[in-house]
Amino acid sequence: MRRLGRSGLAVSRLALGTLTWGMGTDEETAREQLEVFAEAGGTLVDTAHAYGGGIAEQWLGGFLGSVLDRSDLVLVTQAGVRRGPHGRVVDTSRRALLADLDTSLQRLGTDHVDVWLAQAWSDQSPVEEMVGALAYAVSSGRARYVGVSNHAGWQAARAFSLLEALRVPLVCVESELSLIERDAEHELLPAALALGFGVLAWSPLGHGVLTGKYRGGIPPDSRAGSRRFPGFRERFLGERPAAVTEAVVTAARGLGVSPAEVALAWVRDLPGVTAPVIGARTVAQLRAGLASEALELPDEIRAALDEVSA
């Protein structure tokens, strides 16, 4: 367990992500994932208003009470992003954010979430308006803690300072972070350490690339094999990602563990990170990720991974 930033909220140092629920993961598998995660000691579950068009929150809400008690989980959900007829729409106006939150609470079958995040930065809405909605969620009892997601370091720091003036702490920022995507280390992680918020790292396996599954080609059921992710191959299957993946595979072979365990342990122990978010499609993938809990990377292996992925 770790504290989320400098807050008093204790969470597991691995989080269960629900992005795949309703999009490649069926309801029975999602239920089993939650059971396996809880049995392993996991408490932190991450979802969003937009995941699966609302299915992820609906399923999660249905599991509460039957799979485990609401009080056994730390629920994180996000708002401000939806799928429109022409693609992704970001709306962080007060109206949109609070409407999303009310819908999320209804789907989840609860009167509050533990952590509520504005899912993206938008230049179309004043940051003061977004922050005001976050503060209102806390004062009205709908959220116990608040934060932001997919914000650059300066954006997160700006939201932090505005919330601080309202006497509401920003305890969490969720960001993409892996051995392939290390941009968060430049500004966001230093800001987290200086200001005291925790970082939840999504896609810590580089969208599955760091598991090594693309070393022998492109599986037809993978992201790289899908037309839904048109820029995936250019971003994640180039020369540098391949070199990083080979280093991870080599390290895993030497340690007698899976590549996923190595990649997750590297992210988990970065200063400023509270927890990597495991977004598995299958129960087997989740179990492989959970196995990283027992792995502590030797200093020399961490240094080698730092160098090859720099």
C-alpha positions as CSV (number, residue, x, y, z in Angstrom):
1,M,0.0,0.0,0.0
2,R,1.0,3.6,-0.6
3,R,-0.4,7.0,0.2
4,L,-1.8,8.9,-2.8
5,G,0.6,11.8,-2.9
6,R,0.6,13.5,0.5
7,S,-3.0,12.7,1.2
8,G,-4.1,10.3,3.9
9,L,-5.7,8.0,1.3
10,A,-4.0,4.6,1.2
11,V,-4.1,2.6,-2.1
12,S,-2.6,-0.5,-3.5
13,R,0.6,0.2,-5.5
14,L,-1.0,-1.4,-8.6
15,A,-4.3,-0.3,-10.0
16,L,-6.8,-2.1,-12.1
17,G,-7.8,-0.3,-15.3
18,T,-11.2,-0.8,-16.9
19,L,-10.6,0.8,-20.4
20,T,-11.0,-2.6,-22.1
21,W,-14.3,-3.5,-20.4
22,G,-16.9,-3.6,-23.1
23,M,-14.2,-3.2,-25.7
24,G,-12.5,-6.5,-26.0
25,T,-13.3,-7.7,-22.5
26,D,-16.7,-9.2,-21.8
27,E,-18.7,-8.9,-18.6
28,E,-17.8,-12.3,-17.2
29,T,-14.1,-11.7,-17.7
30,A,-14.4,-8.2,-16.2
31,R,-16.0,-9.7,-13.1
32,E,-13.2,-12.3,-12.8
33,Q,-10.6,-9.6,-13.2
34,L,-12.0,-7.7,-10.3
35,E,-12.1,-10.9,-8.2
36,V,-8.5,-11.8,-9.0
37,F,-7.4,-8.2,-8.4
38,A,-9.1,-8.0,-5.0
39,E,-7.8,-11.5,-3.9
40,A,-4.3,-10.2,-4.7
41,G,-4.8,-7.3,-2.3
42,G,-5.6,-4.7,-4.9
43,T,-7.9,-1.8,-3.9
44,L,-7.4,0.9,-6.5
45,V,-9.7,0.7,-9.5
46,D,-9.6,3.2,-12.4
47,T,-12.5,3.9,-14.7
48,A,-14.0,6.8,-16.7
49,H,-17.4,8.1,-17.8
50,A,-16.4,7.4,-21.5
51,Y,-15.0,3.9,-21.1
52,G,-16.9,1.5,-23.2
53,G,-19.6,4.1,-23.8
54,G,-20.5,3.8,-20.1
55,I,-20.4,0.0,-19.9
56,A,-17.2,-0.1,-17.8
57,E,-18.9,2.0,-15.0
58,Q,-22.2,0.0,-15.3
59,W,-20.4,-3.3,-14.9
60,L,-18.3,-2.1,-12.1
61,G,-21.3,-0.8,-10.3
62,G,-23.1,-4.1,-10.8
63,F,-20.1,-6.0,-9.3
64,L,-20.1,-3.9,-6.1
65,G,-21.9,-5.8,-3.4
66,S,-21.8,-9.2,-5.3
67,V,-18.1,-9.5,-5.9
68,L,-16.9,-7.3,-3.0
69,D,-18.1,-4.5,-0.8
70,R,-17.9,-0.9,-2.0
71,S,-15.8,0.0,1.1
72,D,-13.1,-2.4,0.0
73,L,-12.3,-0.4,-3.1
74,V,-10.9,3.0,-3.9
75,L,-12.9,4.1,-6.9
76,V,-11.3,6.5,-9.4
77,T,-13.4,7.8,-12.3
78,Q,-12.8,10.5,-14.9
79,A,-15.0,13.1,-16.7
80,G,-14.9,15.5,-19.6
81,V,-14.2,13.3,-22.5
82,R,-16.8,11.6,-24.8
83,R,-17.0,10.0,-28.2
84,G,-18.8,12.2,-30.7
85,P,-19.9,11.4,-34.3
86,H,-16.5,12.7,-35.6
87,G,-14.2,11.3,-32.9
88,R,-13.1,12.3,-29.4
89,V,-14.7,15.4,-27.8
90,V,-13.2,17.2,-24.8
91,D,-15.5,19.4,-22.7
92,T,-14.3,20.5,-19.3
93,S,-17.0,23.1,-18.8
94,R,-18.7,23.0,-15.4
95,R,-21.9,21.8,-17.0
96,A,-20.3,18.9,-18.8
97,L,-18.1,17.8,-15.9
98,L,-20.8,17.8,-13.3
99,A,-23.3,16.1,-15.7
100,D,-20.7,13.4,-16.3
101,L,-20.2,12.9,-12.6
102,D,-23.9,12.6,-11.8
103,T,-24.1,9.9,-14.6
104,S,-21.1,8.1,-13.3
105,L,-22.5,7.9,-9.8
106,Q,-25.8,6.5,-11.1
107,R,-24.0,3.9,-13.1
108,L,-21.7,2.9,-10.2
109,G,-24.6,2.8,-7.8
110,T,-22.9,4.9,-5.2
111,D,-23.3,8.4,-3.8
112,H,-19.6,9.3,-4.1
113,V,-16.4,8.4,-5.8
114,D,-13.1,8.3,-3.9
115,V,-11.1,10.2,-6.5
116,W,-12.6,12.2,-9.4
117,L,-10.5,13.4,-12.3
118,A,-10.9,15.9,-15.1
119,Q,-9.8,13.6,-17.9
120,A,-8.1,16.1,-20.2
121,W,-7.0,19.7,-20.6
122,S,-9.1,21.9,-22.8
123,D,-8.3,25.3,-24.2
124,Q,-12.0,25.8,-24.9
125,S,-12.9,26.1,-21.2
126,P,-11.2,28.3,-18.6
127,V,-9.1,26.3,-16.2
128,E,-10.8,28.2,-13.4
129,E,-14.1,26.7,-14.5
130,M,-12.7,23.2,-14.5
131,V,-11.2,23.7,-11.1
132,G,-14.4,25.1,-9.7
133,A,-16.3,22.0,-10.8
134,L,-13.7,19.8,-9.0
135,A,-14.0,21.8,-5.8
136,Y,-17.8,21.7,-6.0
137,A,-17.7,17.9,-6.3
138,V,-15.8,17.8,-3.0
139,S,-17.9,20.4,-1.2
140,S,-21.1,18.6,-2.3
141,G,-19.9,15.2,-1.1
142,R,-19.9,13.6,-4.6
143,A,-16.1,13.1,-4.5
144,R,-13.7,12.6,-1.6
145,Y,-10.6,13.7,-3.5
146,V,-9.9,15.2,-6.9
147,G,-7.2,15.5,-9.6
148,V,-6.6,15.7,-13.3
149,S,-5.6,13.3,-16.1
150,N,-3.5,13.8,-19.2
151,H,-2.2,17.2,-18.1
152,A,1.3,18.5,-18.8
153,G,3.4,19.4,-15.8
154,W,2.6,23.1,-16.0
155,Q,-1.1,22.4,-16.5
156,A,-1.2,20.2,-13.4
157,A,0.7,22.8,-11.4
158,R,-1.8,25.5,-12.4
159,A,-4.7,23.3,-11.4
160,F,-3.0,22.5,-8.2
161,S,-2.4,26.2,-7.3
162,L,-6.0,27.2,-8.1
163,L,-7.4,24.3,-6.0
164,E,-5.0,25.2,-3.2
165,A,-6.5,28.7,-3.1
166,L,-9.9,27.0,-2.6
167,R,-8.5,24.8,0.2
168,V,-9.1,21.7,-1.8
169,P,-6.0,19.5,-2.5
170,L,-5.2,18.1,-5.9
171,V,-4.0,14.6,-4.9
172,C,-3.6,12.8,-8.2
173,V,-2.6,13.2,-11.8
174,E,-3.0,10.4,-14.3
175,S,-0.6,10.2,-17.2
176,E,0.8,7.9,-19.8
177,L,4.2,6.6,-18.6
178,S,6.3,3.7,-19.7
179,L,9.8,2.7,-20.8
180,I,8.7,3.8,-24.3
181,E,6.8,7.0,-23.3
182,R,8.9,8.8,-20.7
183,D,7.8,12.5,-21.3
184,A,6.1,12.6,-17.8
185,E,9.6,12.4,-16.3
186,H,10.6,15.9,-17.6
187,E,8.0,18.0,-15.8
188,L,5.2,16.0,-14.3
189,L,7.1,13.7,-11.9
190,P,9.3,16.6,-10.6
191,A,6.0,18.6,-10.0
192,A,4.5,15.6,-8.2
193,L,7.5,15.4,-5.9
194,A,7.6,19.2,-5.3
195,L,3.8,19.8,-4.8
196,G,2.9,16.4,-3.3
197,F,0.4,14.8,-5.6
198,G,0.6,11.2,-6.7
199,V,0.9,10.0,-10.3
200,L,-1.1,7.1,-11.7
201,A,0.7,5.8,-14.8
202,W,-1.5,4.5,-17.6
203,S,-0.3,2.2,-20.4
204,P,2.8,1.2,-18.3
205,L,3.4,-1.6,-20.8
206,G,3.6,0.7,-23.8
207,H,0.2,-0.4,-25.1
208,G,1.4,-4.0,-24.9
209,V,4.6,-3.5,-26.8
210,L,6.8,-4.1,-23.8
211,T,5.3,-7.6,-23.3
212,G,7.3,-8.7,-26.4
213,K,4.2,-9.8,-28.3
214,Y,5.2,-7.9,-31.4
215,R,8.7,-9.3,-31.7
216,G,7.5,-12.1,-34.0
217,G,5.1,-10.0,-36.1
218,I,1.7,-8.3,-35.6
219,P,-1.1,-10.4,-34.1
220,P,-4.4,-9.8,-36.0
221,D,-6.3,-9.1,-32.7
222,S,-3.8,-6.5,-31.4
223,R,-3.9,-2.8,-31.5
224,A,-1.3,-2.7,-34.3
225,G,-3.5,-5.0,-36.3
226,S,-6.6,-2.9,-35.9
227,R,-7.7,0.0,-38.0
228,R,-9.0,1.7,-34.9
229,F,-5.5,2.8,-33.9
230,P,-4.1,4.3,-37.2
231,G,-0.9,5.9,-35.7
232,F,0.1,2.9,-33.5
233,R,2.7,1.3,-35.7
234,E,4.6,4.6,-36.3
235,R,4.7,5.5,-32.7
236,F,5.3,2.1,-30.9
237,L,6.8,-0.3,-33.5
238,G,9.8,1.8,-34.6
239,E,13.5,1.2,-34.1
240,R,13.7,2.7,-30.6
241,P,10.6,0.8,-29.1
242,A,12.1,-2.4,-30.6
243,A,15.4,-1.8,-28.9
244,V,13.7,-1.0,-25.5
245,T,11.6,-4.1,-25.8
246,E,14.7,-6.3,-26.5
247,A,16.3,-4.9,-23.4
248,V,13.2,-5.6,-21.3
249,V,13.0,-9.2,-22.7
250,T,16.7,-9.7,-21.9
251,A,16.3,-8.5,-18.4
252,A,13.3,-10.6,-17.8
253,R,15.1,-13.7,-19.1
254,G,18.0,-13.0,-16.7
255,L,15.6,-12.6,-13.7
256,G,13.4,-15.5,-14.6
257,V,10.3,-13.4,-14.9
258,S,8.0,-12.1,-17.7
259,P,8.8,-8.9,-19.6
260,A,5.5,-7.4,-18.3
261,E,6.8,-7.8,-14.7
262,V,10.0,-6.0,-15.5
263,A,8.3,-3.1,-17.3
264,L,5.7,-2.7,-14.5
265,A,8.3,-2.8,-11.7
266,W,10.3,-0.1,-13.5
267,V,7.3,2.3,-13.6
268,R,6.1,1.4,-10.2
269,D,9.3,2.4,-8.5
270,L,9.9,5.7,-10.3
271,P,9.9,8.6,-7.7
272,G,6.6,10.3,-7.7
273,V,4.6,7.4,-9.1
274,T,1.9,6.0,-6.8
275,A,0.7,3.1,-9.0
276,P,0.8,1.8,-12.6
277,V,-2.6,1.1,-14.0
278,I,-2.9,-2.4,-15.5
279,G,-5.4,-2.4,-18.3
280,A,-5.6,-6.1,-19.2
281,R,-8.0,-7.6,-21.8
282,T,-7.8,-11.1,-20.2
283,V,-7.4,-12.6,-16.8
284,A,-4.1,-14.2,-17.8
285,Q,-2.7,-10.8,-18.7
286,L,-3.9,-9.3,-15.4
287,R,-2.3,-12.2,-13.4
288,A,1.0,-11.6,-15.3
289,G,0.9,-7.9,-14.3
290,L,0.0,-8.7,-10.7
291,A,3.1,-10.9,-10.5
292,S,5.2,-7.8,-10.7
293,E,4.3,-7.0,-7.1
294,A,7.0,-9.4,-5.9
295,L,9.7,-8.1,-8.2
296,E,12.3,-5.5,-7.1
297,L,14.6,-4.6,-10.0
298,P,18.4,-4.7,-9.3
299,D,20.0,-1.3,-9.6
300,E,22.2,-2.4,-12.5
301,I,19.2,-3.6,-14.5
302,R,17.2,-0.4,-13.8
303,A,20.2,1.7,-14.9
304,A,20.5,-0.3,-18.1
305,L,16.8,0.1,-18.9
306,D,17.1,3.9,-18.1
307,E,19.9,4.1,-20.6
308,V,18.4,2.2,-23.5
309,S,15.1,4.0,-23.2
310,A,16.5,7.5,-22.6
